[in-house]
Amino acid sequence: MEGSTGVLLSQTSEDVWIWDDAPEGYPTASTASCTQYIAFATGQMMPLGFINVCQQVDVDGDVNLIQANPQDDGSFLVTQIAGTGKWAAFTGANWVGRTDVSIGQNASVYSFSPE
């Protein structure tokens, strides 16, 4: 979407997440569908802001909603916003995520460790 002074970009990806030192009951690997929203000022290459919202429905039917915010070191802070079933106990928990492998424009493998 383009405005008179800026541009909003959105992109969706299907990702694989690997959890280092996962808490008991938390899966060590999962998939997530994520949508990134990025704001740019007109004519600028560096984003003004970025937010990433991810959703999961696992093989047991439990749902998870996560927000990720980029950090200056290239990592991102991941916060679980809501969850059901096995995910419910982790609402409000934070992790640090890093991109391990980019698989084309719309998929990546990430690893997460406790904050």
Secondary structure, 3 states (H helix, E strand, C coil): CECCCEEEEEEEEEEEEEECCCCCCCCCEEEEEEEEEEEEECCCCCCCEEEEEEEEECCCCCEEEEEEEECCCCCEEEEEEEECHHHHHHCCCEEEEEEEEECCCCCEEEEEEEC
